[in-house]
Amino acid sequence: MTHPRYTDLIAALPSTVPFVGPDEQERDRGAVFRARLGANESLFGPSPKAIDVLKDLGADIWKYGDPTHFDLKSALTRHLGCAMGNIIVGEGIDGLLGNMVRLLISPGDAVVTSDGAYPTFNYHVAGFGGTLHKVTYRDDREDLPALIAKAHEVQAKIIYLANPDNPMGTWLEGSEIESALDSLPEGCILALDEAYIEFAPQSALPNIAFEDPRVLRFRTFSKGYGMAGARIGYAFGAADLIRAFDKIRNHFGVNQAALAMASAAIDDQDWLDQVRDQVRVSKESIAQIAQDNGLSTLPSATNFVAMDCGRDGAFAKAVLDGLMAQGIFVRMPFVAPQNRCIRISTGRPEDMALLAQTLPGALAQARKQAG
Amino acid sequence: MTHPRYTDLIAALPSTVPFVGPDEQERDRGAVFRARLGANESLFGPSPKAIDVLKDLGADIWKYGDPTHFDLKSALTRHLGCAMGNIIVGEGIDGLLGNMVRLLISPGDAVVTSDGAYPTFNYHVAGFGGTLHKVTYRDDREDLPALIAKAHEVQAKIIYLANPDNPMGTWLEGSEIESALDSLPEGCILALDEAYIEFAPQSALPNIAFEDPRVLRFRTFSKGYGMAGARIGYAFGAADLIRAFDKIRNHFGVNQAALAMASAAIDDQDWLDQVRDQVRVSKESIAQIAQDNGLSTLPSATNFVAMDCGRDGAFAKAVLDGLMAQGIFVRMPFVAPQNRCIRISTGRPEDMALLAQTLPGALAQARKQAG
């Protein structure tokens, strides 16, 4: 017998990682990116009040944070209108998705998602031995009726839906989600990833009772609130399901400064409003830059824009490579036909200027390659 | 069928939490503690250089941190003398222990620990369905030969050993650990928790090859480095085992500021040296205070001291309650006969003055209760 004796599940898992981060790409290319537009971070930064909290905390970092997250959950109850017992805070949506999968999925259990949707969710499903079933996008939107039909077919325990969607930026109306709930299979949870909801129209927000046992909603401080490096997000839903997280989570997993910053960020909705304004302006810039280059963009309810490069995935990849070679960090969808697009995060005017400068060359090069 | 459909393992898990934190206790008593001596935090704080890093980072928190933890692992390779591939960084030792258990333990697999050792490890073992086998302390030290004998008996996949020990503060010599390795059952990993190793004598450090597949060692920035609120720790061992963590960990789980602070902290060993001096002085104070009250203390290789209250667990609990009632936060071991002690973290002279002030009253009250 050799060391170590991994579980059968672990021994069978591939050694892949869900994402290569921009820092690693920068090390590989030996230079920092000139514009960081690939990870849908908020280049407009966090609330200055959150930064003040970080600076004030300073030496107090010697104290363990509160594992019950009382102060942040209090702020969130005011923000959402629910009870403390409806909220769980964790190390980003990634961490919360992993724990949700662990609560529900035994090896062989079925899970449904869209083909090309968030790979980190798929990573967690594989990590607990679940069987993933994928449904194609329809008109560049996640196809909720098809997801539900597939869930019935395979008796899925979880359906993953991002609204607004990543990587396309499209969205479903809240009413579409509300009316779909009654068609969910018995015992199937809709994992509703609302990472980008702060940028969506009001109408994209479904009206769902906090105690509805069929839905768990995920939110983050990484996007609108500009705190991706802090690693903090939350989920809300029925108290019974929320309580179950306490059976398995790393109770002391969230950074104390992140907790304090998140409370300050939630209480500074004015900052979020002006971030939304800047994101809107930048989305118009991206659309204009696309148009100037004979390309189009998809409507977006997020802080990024899918730019349609007009041909196939190989062509879009060549455009992306051309931008990357010029120090513009962007990413693209994984599967056809969505991979005809590149995905560009919104940024400051200087970031948009760099994009406008570099896109024509990247396009010309890609067209030359394609012949 | 009801919502949600938990796994059988989750449905069977109790809804207990491994620790109640001091913040919750403060909310319950309606006042902050006057001396925070219960969680073995470092009241001497982190390196000023780490605090500077935190303050400088500020607005840059909008960026995702590096999921490969390249910079910190580089600093750690210099510190430890191993390769990058021997190190994994995570959300504190708690998070790393959870992932190690997930890698190795399927429901029903055997795990061995000491009765009264770290409850969060036990929590993770239960969380993955492992079967815990407990061995009693011997002379207030963890009994490594007995742990190994038990591991043979039950065919354990993991033995947990904290050196130095928490909650007693005692330690094994490194040579005792080295010579025990050859007696480990085939395929059994020694999980060596060295959270307090910075306070231990050199001789407590075993000399083990980094690529030895039988041992995984855990370290933290929460204790000597004074960054408990940052939630960051690391493990080191054979590259094959370390690589396996990448199959399951939350790749973006660690706070970016924590990563940068940890690098600065590792590079400031002078700060650690003066923390050690302050801890030594405080341990002498605690011993003196005990003696002044007719009590004794155990030798400690940590930043805390087990004070022997001289009677049984009920008596020590009464002393602890008396201190808590006066705003002195302390904790105590869970099982007999170790629970004749209370566990007091080292602190600043003002914390020691408060302890000296309040202990006589707490003792008198406990003696009165005991009759």
Interface residues (C-beta under 8 A of the other chain):
Chain A: M1 T2 H3 P4 R5 Y6 T7 D8 L9 I10 L13 P14 S15 V17 P18 F19 G21 P22 D23 E24 R27 R36 A39 E41 S42 L43 F44 G45 P46 A50 I51 L54 K55 L57 G58 A59 D60 I61 W62 K63 Y64 G65 D66 P67 T68 F70 E91 G92 D94 G95 G98 R102 L103 L104 I105 S106 D109 T120 G127 K157 E186 G187 C188 I189 P213 R214 S222 G226 M227 A228 G229 A230 R231 A238 D240 L241 R243 A244 D246 K247 I248 N250 H251 F252 G253 V254 N255 Q256 A257 A258 M261
Chain B: M1 T2 H3 P4 R5 Y6 T7 D8 L9 I10 L13 P14 S15 V17 P18 F19 G21 P22 D23 E24 R27 R36 A39 E41 S42 L43 F44 G45 P46 A50 I51 L54 K55 L57 G58 A59 D60 I61 W62 K63 Y64 G65 D66 P67 T68 F70 E91 G92 D94 G95 G98 R102 L103 L104 I105 S106 D109 T120 G127 K157 E186 G187 C188 I189 P213 R214 S222 G226 M227 A228 G229 A230 R231 A238 D240 L241 R243 A244 D246 K247 I248 N250 H251 F252 G253 V254 N255 Q256 A257 A258 M261
